[in-house]
Amino acid sequence: MLVTKKLVNVSDNEKFILQAANSNTFINRQELLNEMVCELGNVNSNTGYALFGKRRIGKTSALKEVQRRVFRNKNIIVIYFSVWDLIEFTLTEFCKKLSAKIIDAYGPTLGLKFKAKELIQTPIAMLKKILDERELKIVYNNLELFILSKKDIDENSLIENTFYLGENLAKKTNTKCVLMLDEFPSVIDLKANNNKIGGSILKKIRSIFENWQRTSLVLAGSTRSTMNLAVLSSASPFYRQLIVKEVNAFEYKYTKQLLLRVLDIPEAGIKEIHKFTAGIPFYINFIGKCLERVSKISLETIKETENKFLQEEGNILFTEEFNSLSSKERLIIISIAKGSHTPKEIADAMENKISNINRFLKYLIDKGHIFKEDSKYFIEDAVFERWLRGKEI
């Protein structure tokens, strides 16, 4: 049996991780990273990017690594914010949290002694005493808006104050602002007065974006259909306004590099893991982390680890995702996972229990679970597909 020895000794913080990769654990994407760092690190450029790719493919890792590298330039302030960090999913919460991120990022440059969260909770009457209005009027006005009761907040003013904040602070401090918004298309689902805002917020942000001179925008999203609404299609507000990059799964050589950094593992085992994970970095790291506890790694122990992962960790990762689907969507996606790829094959597998299958297929595409290719439908996530095969129709 051919065994390939691990390449180097690694410290604990360089072993397999399940969160976004850091500078010590980053593998691949060098061409993408170098290009983004070069462009975003140029204080005279406000060119931005749009990244898209499957869930768990490494978009967040790429964004945070770019953030880390660009932050070396003291004249550039980088703000990372994920729309999925919201709880209430309202426009007010979105603007409030994003503004707080921007203010905190500029805090050292502005000489702020307080975090934005503390300032937001401060009575308006005291803000003037805490902040120098001449220098920090932009911050003061933004904080004042959020201290007002929700019913007094004008939606247009809310969005304008938030998305001009970084630009205005950049002008005030003679810096450049890089605004990174992860899972950006989800802003479509934000609510105001209990109603979804829809595409109107995208158009509003786009109109503000046109006036920026010192801000670069970086958007990222997991689902191609929702990224189409925001960036990729000719009808989207940000079409051809940003450099679009797709973040793909690892090639085999990068799966091998990641595994060999820590493990002594057979070549056949590396190929098995690459096939099982479809090159998705999150799953490679997860299987690798499980194998760290195995005294002697063989093809057999790797397959055992993969099966255990599906039975235990897979249930934790995928059950909520699966249960969030409607009963008909669940039946259809199980049918696809078990080998039915056309509407007729799906209907036959379910013995015609569901009418309007095409409508539910579109829903599953919109949610990022499946994709269509040559009139056939396939599961986006190969590991999720394996897990689904254990479900009954």
C-alpha angles and dihedrals in degrees: 000000000000111000120189113207120229112264103229143000110262135201123234093263090055096056126099113310133189098202128068111311119252133208092281096049102037116124129177126351090092095136091050093044094047092050094048094045091049094050100038091041091059107098090202095057129077095182112138139198141227117207123192133175143126123301114278091016095120107263093133091049090052092049094049093047090052088048091052094049097043091047088070086079105079090204092064124071115198121198121192118194130168118208087209089068089075120105106188093032093216128142090242093054091046094051093042095052095041091050090049090053091051094047092048091049090052093040097099092046092049094042093239112172094195135062116244091246090059093046093049089056092050118103113253092242090061097046093077089056093049098043130050100235095205094058101027103035090121091057093043094053091049094049092046090056092056095047089059117093116267094249090059095054119103110216095220092050090048094055094041094050091048099047095040092048097083092041093051093046089049090054092045093051098034091240137120122250122214111194115197116191113187119202086011099167088067088077084082087072095052115121132221118183088356092300127110111248094213120182094341093085090052091054091047093051089047092055090051090046090059090064097050117114102166102032131085118199123215118187129186134183140172102212119067093205093057092041086055089059092052108030122348108058124073090244095053120107095238097042109146091353094103136039105257120217129177117216107215135194119272120277113235093262091060093047086053092048092050094049097043092052087075112010141061098224138163118252088237088054092054090051090049093051092046090052093045095048096036086225095295106152096217093058093043089055092046095051090043091052091052091050092053086078094052113098096206119021118212135158088261095053090047092055090046089051092050092051091048090049091055093047098045114017092028090060090053094046100042111026096081091043090051095045091052088069122087118256091256093048089052092053092049097047091049089052091053091048090053092054109276107128107163127061090248093051090048092049091049092048090054092041090241093297091145129053123200092034091166090062092056091044088058090051090053091049091050090052091052097244100114140020134205124234126170092345091308130108126225137178113258096214114055094198092049087051091055090050091050092055088071091060124094121235 
